[in-house]
Amino acid sequence: MPVLEGLWGPDLRMRDTGLDVGVCPEEPPDSPVWGPLRTPPVTCGGLSLALELPALIRQLRAAWRARKGGSQGPERNQASPWVESGKEQEEEIKLDTENRSARVEADGRLNTGHAGVLLAERRGSYPLIDLRILKTSAQQGEVETVTRRKVKRLLSFQRYCHASRLLRGLVPHTPRSLHLLDDDYLGQAAHMLSKVGTWNFDIFLFDRLTNGNSLVTLMCHLFNVYDLIHHFQLDMVKLNRFLGMVQEDYHSQNPYHNAVHAADVTQAMYCYLREPKLAEHLSPLDIFLGLMAAAAHDVDHPGVNQPFLIKTRHHLASLYQNTSVLESHHWRSTVGMLRESGLLSHLPADMSRDIEQRLGSLILATDINRQNEFLMTFREHLDNQDLDLQLASHRHFILQIALKCADICNPCRVWELSRQWSERVCEEFYRQGDLEKKFDLEISPLCNQQSDSVPAIQIGFISYIVEPLFEEWHRFTEPSLLSQTMLDHLHKNKANWSSLRCAHTPSDVNDENGGRFSQLRSQDG
């Protein structure tokens, strides 16, 4: 029966196995119904064994309908059930064929890409689940949980749309108006959105106010701020579908690499896009790419790093040949969601391909193993003073640097926020270390909770990764108020971690952590 269901669909299962009557038991052997068979059928339990499987199913359905409808005269019993069943069968087969054709066509688009070059992924890091099987085998409770989550997300999106219309004065806010947004939400979330360009923006509070939908809400707001929906003629339903996919494909069980981190990076990216040195040169496409890359740069992150995937022989490591494994997966997953949602389907094919490739270039730049490559190029441009933001290629490079800064900007936040992020990322490191220890694998650097303290990890991270990049960004902005503020926070936070460093932590362990970051910085890819 599972094979039968997969071929013909769940509606054609032989339900009502309690039928104790034969197929049209009132039909004699010489009945016209059996005419095509020429001889009376061989039966077993009242079912003909001489018929092909689809015909057998049609007989069973006709018998069930005949019994359900009762005795309605010989003409009805002889002809109508068979004719109606045949028509229904043809309609169902046609519908199933169309559905399967649509799935094959969609899968073909996702697997082969526009030009047979770029492949796309969806939900591929873990667990590896066939969503079609999941839909048919999920327990009712699980289905209800997913439904409630989707409804909650939809309501949050509706609340945002209503708030946006209210804030723009498009909907009269009167006691008689029916709306889904209460006064508390309007008063707090809308107030926070009005200050989304400030550096002390509390993304944790905003995520609570938006009921866990900070990424979708923030992206919709920023798209409205820049009028990107009108400029690119985006369908709001498709945009919501895409952003919902992105937010849902971040794993909330990850302490650090989750949708809140994506929203935090997006908010930081927005601040960088507003830098006076950069803002006056950006095109709508630049802004669109910057925000989209920030929102999706870590989508479907498994909560472990690339070395873990390589030494466990994960299929993603094999697929991407142990190079920029996670970043390649984030990019290809984003492409898959763009095509699945149809967000860019109205654009010319060459333009959508170009957007996909540029998104890939931005997301791949977040690979920490390429830190030295980008830092040296950035420093060289600044030393030679040859950056020309009128050139699209130079603007794209600065967008890559901006995204890299946004991705690692946590040490540049105010201490209360920075400390939360530091503890979260170290917790994720420690979980990986525990997993490696459980399976007798070598514990990765920075993942041993017994020897790698949070202050030691953060001091090394700031000294060897964050400070060099943000000092060059400070030079690029000439310097701006924001870049100066970030450097001030960075130095204060580094001093705070130094004071919190455990007195019993051996100095050689701290030196070892610094050496690990220094070695990472010296890698070219």
Beta strands, then each sheet from edge to edge (+ up, - down):
strand 1: 43-44
strand 2: 47-48
sheet 1: 1+ 2-
end
